[in-house]
Amino acid sequence: MPAKEKLEIVKVQDLGSEFLAKSSPPPSNAKTLAGKQAAKCVRTILIIDYMKVIILAGGQATRLPVSAKNIPKPLVKVAGQPILEHQLTWLKRHGLADVRFSLGYLNQKIIDYLKNRCEHVIEKEPLGTGGAIKLACQDLKEDFMVLNGDNLTDVDLTGFLRFHQKHPLANSLVGWHCQDARGWGLLKNRGIRILEFKEKPKRKCSGLINAGVYILSPEIFKPIKAKRFSVEYDVFPDLAKQKQLAVFPHQGRWLGINTEEDVKMANQLWSPQKGN
């Protein structure tokens, strides 16, 4: 049996956030409040206030030889700001300030850029998307959010959080309609329930794809003994079969940044003229 990866979390020294400073610990039953309308409202607010966000930022930008030369992909600039700064601003708009980065490749450059604004965990070796999440969430007891660190979007995170709070399934992800799903995870759904998750289908097809924004239960990683694995290949297909994965459709902007052409498109879509 492989040795359990030791979790080393570097905490922030001073978040400097009025939002967090004014918060107090949620009651022990904050996740189970239900019934009366007032209780439902309180529960929604508590989930939003206290949800941890993990940003996956450990991969190499192998297809960005110019934009990501000597820097990790989350520091690639789009409309004058690094991708990760766009993500942090977007999270802040929805009251999400408790952020933990999962780092790997050129991690010190991201650490230096953040200047103690967020927590971080460092992979000592590449763990895949699933292994990275498993490592970063080891100390978490409640549902948490995950973002791919190379995506830009304007998903309504407040709406997504409320969606997750209301439906009965254990896990949720955001879906976005794509004309060619071959480079992404294709979703087959009936209503909110995902029936099948197929990563990178070989044939060209359109449909809802995985937009790289999730709310997950830490319980799903406990049975997994592997240290290195993929959440897209090894976790989501099983959750779909178990009927424990819901989809929140997004109809706004979304872009996965993998190539130099994607960077050009991102600069157009997220330009100051677009209201960013």
N, C-alpha and C positions, 0 to 999 in steps of 0.2 A: 504494500500500500504506500503511495507516495506521501512524503512528509507534508503536513499542513503548512501552507504558506503563512508566515508570520505577518500580521497586519501592522504596518507602521504608518500611522496617520500623523501628518504634520498639521497641527492646528493653527488657526489664525491667531495672532496676538491681539489684534483689535479690529473687529469688523467695522467699527465706525458707522454702524447702521442704526438709525433711530427706530426702524421697523423692528429689529431684533431687540433693541434695548428696552422697548416698551412692552415686549412680550413676556408672558410668564408661563411656566411649565403647564402643559395641558393636563386636564384631569385624567385619571387612569382609564376612564371609560370613554375617552374622547372619540375613539374609533367605533364605538358601539351605540352611540346615542341615536335614537330613532323614534318614530312614532309621531309625536306632535310636530307641527310645522316649525315651531320655534326651535325645537331640539335639532331638527334637520339643518336649519340655518347655522346654528352654533357649530354643528359637526363639520359642515362644509368649510367654515372659516378656520376651524382648528386644523383641518387637514392641509389647507393652503398655507397657513402660518408655519407649520412644523415639518413640512415634507423636505427631506434631504434630496438634493439633486446631484447626481454623479455625471460628470462629463468625460466621455472616453476620448482621450487626447494622447494616446501612446504610439500610434502607428507612424510608419514612414511614408513620406509623400513621394513615392517612386515615379509617379507620372507628372510631377510638377518640377522639372529640372531647373526652371527659371524662377518662378514665383517662390518656391520653397528651397532655394539654394542656401544651404547652411542654416536653415531654420526649420522647426517642426511645422506641420501643416496648420495647426490652430493659430499660428502667428502670421500666416499669409494675409496680406492686406487686401481688403475689399472696401471700396469707397473710402479709402484713407484710414481705415481701422482694421486691426486684426480680426479674424473670424471669431475668436473667443470673446473679444470685446463686444461684438454684435450680439453674441449669445447672452452674455452677462447683462447687457442693457435690456434685452428682451425678457429675460427672467425677472429682472427688477421691476419691469412694468406690471408684472403679475404677482408681485409681492414675494417672489422666491429668491431669498438671499443666502440660504444655507447650502453652499456649493462645495463639492469635493471633486477635484480633478484626478483622474486616473492617468498617470504619466508613464512614459517609457523612453522613446527615442528623443534625444536632445532635451531631456526633461529639465535641465538646469536653466535653459533659456526661457521656458515657460514660468518656472519658479521665480526667476529674476524679474520677469515682466509683471507678474501678479503682485509682487511686493506684499505678501502676507494677506491679501484680500480674501483668499479662499484656502480651504484645506487641500492637501494633496496626498496621494498614495503613489508610490513608484513601483512598477513592475521590474524585478531584477532580471527577468527574461521575458520574451514575448509570450503572452498567455492566451491570445485570441480574444475576441470580444466577450465571450462567455466567462473565460477565466479572469479577465480584467474586472468584470462586474462582480464576480464572486469574491475576488480579493477585496475590492473597494467597499462591499456591503457587509463584510463579516461581522461588524459590530452593530448592525442595524436590526431592530426588532419590528419596525413598522414598514408599510409600503414606502417605496422611494421612486423617484423619477430618474430616468437615464436619457442622456442626449448623446448622439454621435457628434464628436467635436469637429467634423468637417462638413456639417450641413448648415444651411441658412434657411429660415422659414419665418412666417408670421402667424403660426398656429396660435389659436386662442387657448393659452394654457389654463386660464381660469375656467373656461368651459370644459376643457379636457379633465381637469381635476374634479369638477362637479359631476361630469359623466362617469368617471371612475367610481366616485362615491355612491352613485345611485344604482348602478347595475350590479347583478349578483356574482359576476365572474371575478376571479382572483387577480387577473392581470389585464392591462390595456395597452394598446399602441395606437399611434396616429397613422392613418392611411391617406395616401394622396394618389389621385388618378394620373396614370402615366400612359402615353401612347406606345411606348416600347419598354416593356418590363424586364428585358433580358439582363440588365445590369443590376437588378434589385430583387427584393423579396416580394413575390407575387402572392396576393391574398385572395382566397376564395371564401366568400362570406354569405351568410343568410342573416339579414338584419345586422345587429351589432356583433353577432357571434362569428368568429373566424373558424371555418370548417377545415381549411387546408392552408398551409404556409409552404411555399415552394421558392427556395432561394435560387436566384439567377436561372430562370427557365431558359432552355436552349432555343426554343422557337420564339420568333417575334410575336408578341401579343400585347394587348392593352388591358388595363384594369387597375385596381387599387394596389399600390405597393407600400411596403414598409417605409415610413418616413423618418425612422431613426429617433423617435420620441416615444418613450415607454413609461408606464407606471407598473412596477413589479413588486411582488411579494418576495421577501428574502427567503421564504420557505422553499421556493422552487429550486434553490441551489443546494440545499442540504443533502439530498440523495446523490448528488453528482460527486463522484470520487476523483474524477480527472482534474488535473491541474490546468491543462491547456485545452480549451474547446471553444466552439463558436456558438453564440446565442442564436444566430440565424439558422445554422444547420442542425444543431444538437439540442436546442431548447424549444424554440418557437413551434417547430413541426409537432413535437410531442404535446405541447400545451394546446395546440389546435385540436389534436385528436382527443385530448381529455376534456375538451369544451371549456377551457379555462382561459381563453384569450379573446378579448373584445376589441373591436376597431372603432375609432373615432375619426370619421372622414373629415378631411381638411380640403377646402376649395380655394384657398388663397395661394400665396407664393411659397415655393419650396425649391431648393436646389442642393443637390449633392455635389460637392466640389472635389473633383478627382483629377481633372486635366487642366491644361492652360486655357483651353476653350471655355471650360466651366468658370474659370476666374474672370475671363472677359465678360461672360454673361452675368456673373454675379455683380460686377462693377456697374452694369447697366441697370439691373433689377434693384440694387440696393444703393443707388446713387442718391445724393441729398435731394435731388429734384423729385424722387419718389416718396419723400416724406420720412426718411430714416434719420 
